[in-house]
Structure formats: structure tokens, C-alpha cells
Amino acid sequence: MEAEKRSERWNDWLFHYQYLFRQRYTKRQKRKFVRALATDLQALDADVRVENTGTKKEPVYRVVVHDPAKADQIIVTYFEGARPVLGDLDLLDVQDVKRKTMRKLGLDIACWLVATIALAGLFFRMKVQGVGVAVFGLGFLLLFGWARMIRDGSSFSPSLVRNTSSILAMLNMVECAPKSTAFVFVERAHGSFKALKKSLNAKKGSRLVFLDCVGADAPLHRVSQEGVERVFAASKQADRYVLSSKQLHAKTINQHNIEQVTRWLA
């Protein structure tokens, strides 16, 4: 019965975060996600609190389970929607991630500009009236929607693999982990791990673990970087840990990896 309950709960989480709250780019989307996450954590009888590390006008949310200042182990992931990247991704190279994200954004903007110029040119050349105006109006509305997707993020982003899988892995661990393990869901992916540990008021000697792409269809790795243990799934190529575009945009989560991470850390 307990196994059936856990399976049903897992399916609920998967539906919530893969579909209902998959877009986490705007302030409104992030607020909805944070409320849903806090509710799911409270249902596990977890000691959970939501913190704003930004300002009232520009909030930056952080969801914390247990007390990081007293924890021997702090497990962290991020929840902001992952932007698409151009090509394969080297997970341990922050500059590679930023560079390929900007390239993809630049390509999307260039394609949008070409489409807008082409539609505007066709409209003025044809001098359409009646039904034709409605057709072109629809075209411009589609371009407006496309522009909003570029600005606010798309539902076609690789968030399921990049961070939703890590969020689900942490939810899966909360119930069985001791109080000496704290869980922190931060908003943004990259920054200074040293600054993060300081902001959590982590005690000396505590272990900080960062989960990234754990649900990818690739082997799991544990690598120490900047005093932080990074746990992620990727294909090892020489001294690089790479996920292909196909792996990043997978529509399913590697369940075996989730179970393995739980055995390692919970």
C-alpha cells in the first residue's frame, strides 16, 4: 500500500512540474511554482519556508527545508526555467553554458526579425483588403506570440532534464532524509557556490551538494568543484562531461538515476 501511495505521489509531482508548472521564467510563473512546491513539501510534513533573497519589487525566491545552519549536508538545485542552448553542453564549463545560451537566443531573435521583415514586406506589397487583412493580422499576432516566447521562455525548453528532474529527485529524498540534511531550491543556476554557502549560513565542515541534470539519459557522476560536490548525468568525453542536444530535450526522465541519487544522498 505504501509503495502504491509513493507511486501515485510521484506521478502527481511529475504531472505538476513537467506540465502545470513547467514554465518558470516570469515573476508570476515563479510565484506559482514556489507556492506549489511549498505545498507539496508541507504534505510530506517537512519543515519548509520560503525566503525572498531579493527585494519586494524584484523578488528572488528560495525554498528551504530544515535548517542549513545546523545541517551536516545541504542539497541544492535551481528551479528557474532553463533556456535552450545551441548544440551540446559541457556541464562543468559555466562559460560554455552561457555562450551557447546566448547563441541560441541570438539565432531566435535573428529568425524572428527575418520573419517580421518578410511578412511586413509582403503586406505592403500586396496592399491586401478584407479577408487578406485578417490573415495578415493573424500572422502579426503569431509574431507577437513568438516574441513573447523568446523574451519569457518557451515550453519547448530543456527544463525537464536540466532542473525539473533534480527538483523531483529532491522531493523524492525529503521524506526519508534525516533532519541533518537540508534541502534548498534556489532560483538561478550559476553563480558562486562559496557565496551560496555563506548566504545559507552553513556551518564549517558541512557538505554542499548541487544537483544538475540528474534525470538525463546518461551515467551519473559525482565531481568536486569549488568545494562543492556536483552530482549530474552526462557522457564523459576526455575531461569533459557532455549532454547532447537530443539528451537535453528528452521528454522522459531517467528513473534509475533518480533512485540512484536517492540512495547516494538520502
N, C-alpha and C positions, 0 to 999 in steps of 0.2 A: 504493500500500500504506500509506504514511504517513497519507494522508487518511482511509483506511478505519479505521486504528488510532485516529486522533483522534476520528472519529465514534463509534466503539464506546466510547471512554473517556468522551466527552461523555454518551452515553446512560446509561452506568453512573452517572456523577455525578448526572444528572437523576433517575434512579430512587432513588438513595441519599437525596438531600436533599429531593426532593419527596414521597417516600413513607416510606422507612425511618426517617429522622431528621427528619421534618417538625415534630414537637413538641419544642420546646426551651424549656421553662418551668421544670421542676423541676431540682434538683441532679443527679439521676440521668440525666435526659434530656440535660442539658448535657454531662455527662461522656461519655456515649455519642457525642454529636455531635463533641466535641473529639477523641476517640480516632479516630473515622472520618476526620475532616478531616486530622489529622496523618498518618494512614496514606496517604491519597490524595496529600498533598503530598510525602511521602517517596518515593512511587512516581515522582514527577517529578524525583527527585534534588535536591530543594530543601533548603536549609539551614534547617530548621524547628525551632522549640522551643515548648513550651507553658509559659506562665507563670501563676502564681496571684498576682493583684494584691490579693486579699482576705486572708482568714485561713484556717486549716485547717478551722475549723468552718463558716465562711461563705465558701467559695471564690468568686473572681471570675476567670474564665479569660480568657486572651488567647493567641492563636496567632500567632506571629511568623515571617515568612520573610525571611531576610537580616538585616542589621543596620541598624535605623533610625538609629542614631547616626552611621553613615557614609553613609547614603543621600542622594542628591540629590532623590529623590521617594519619598514614603510614601503608599501607597494603603490606605485603611481602609474597612471596613464592619462591621456588627454582626451577631450570629447569634442572639440571644435571640428566642424566638417572638414574633411581632408580635400584639398584642392587637387584636381587632376595634374599629372605630370606628363612630360613628353619623353617617352622611351622607358628604359629600365631604370631602376632606382637602387642606388648604393645606400643602404640604411644607415651606415655609420658615418657617412660623409654629409654633414649638415649643409655644406655649400652646394653639393651636388643636388640635394633635395630642393634648395631654394632656386638654384639655377634652372632646373628642369621644370619647376612650377612656374617660374616667370616666362620661360619659353612657351609653355602651353598656353598661358594667359595671353601672351603677345600674339600667338598664332590665332587664337579665338577672336581677339579684337580685330586683327587684320582681315580674317574671313568675314566678320560682321560688317566691316567698313566696305569691303568689296561688294557684298550683297546689297547693302544700303544704297551705294552709288549706282549699282546696276538697276535696282528697282526704281530709284528716283529718275534715272535717265530714261528708262522705258516709259515711265508715267508721263513725263513731259513731251516725249517724242510722239506718243500715241494720242495725247490730248483726249483721253477717254471721258465718256459721259455715261450716266445711267448705271447699268449693271457693272460696267467696267470700273467705275469709281469705287463701288462696293468691293470688288475683287482686289483692287489695289489697296483699299483701306484695310482689308484683311491682311494683306501682305505686310503693310507697315505695322499693324498690331503684332504680327508674328515677330517682326524685327525688334519691336519694343520688348516683347517677352524674352527674346533671345538675349537682349542687352541686360535685362534684369538677372537672367541666369548666369551671365558672365560676371556680373557685379556681386550677386548674393550667393552664388554657388548653385550647382546643378545636382539633381537627383541621380545623375549618372557618374557621380564622383566615386572614388575608390574607398569611401569611408568604411564600408563593411569590413574589408580586410585591414585597412590602415589602423582604425581605432575602435570600431564597434566590437570587433572580436575580442579586443583587450578589455573593453568595458564589461562584456559578458563573462569573460574569464574571471574578472574581479568579483562580479556579482556571485558567480559560482563558488568563490572561495570564502565570502564573508561569513556565511552561516557556520562553517566548520573551523574557521581560523580562530586562534586564541586572541584574547584582548591585547596581548603583547605585540600583535600585528595590526598596524594601522593601514587604512586604505585611503588614498587621496586621488580624486578625479579633478585634474586641473584643466583649464580652458585651452591653453595653447601648447603646441607640441614641443617647440625647440626654444632653448634659452640656456641659461646657466644652471646646471644641476647643483652647483655649490650655493647659488643664490636661493634655489628652491629649498634646499635642505635648511638653510638659515631661516627662511621665511616660515618654515614649519616648526622652528624651534626644536629641531631634532636633537636628542641627547648625543653626547660623544660616544662613538663606537656603534651607533645604530646602523643598520644595513638598509640602504636605499635601493629599491628595485624598480626599474622602469620597463613597462610592458609596451611593445610596439609590434603590430602586425602578427600577433601570435596565431591568428586564425588562418594565415596563408597556407596554401598547399605546398609546403616546403618544410625541410627539417628545422627543428628548434635549436637555438643556440643561446649560450649564456656567455656574455663578454663583459669584462670590466672596462669602463671608460669614465674618466674623470672622477674616479672613486665611487662610481655607481655601477651596479650590476644591471646590464641591459639584457632583457630576455625577448627574443624575437624569432620569427621564422623567415628563413631566406636560403638561397642556394649559395654555397661558398665557392668563390672563384678566386684562387690565389689568396690574397689578403683582403679581398672584398666580399661583402655579403649582399647579394643582389636579388631583387624581385623583378621579374619581367612584367611588362605591361599586362599580359594575359593573367598572370598570378594576382596582380594588384586589383584587377577588375573582375575577379571571380564573384559569382553570385551565391556561393555557398561557403560556409566556414568549415575548416578542418577540425572536426570534433575531437579527434585523437589528440591534437595539440592542446586543446582546452583542458582535457583531462590530464595531460602530462604536466602542464603548468600548475594545475591544482595540486598534483602530487608533489611537485618540487617545493611549492611555496606555502601551502595552507597548513 
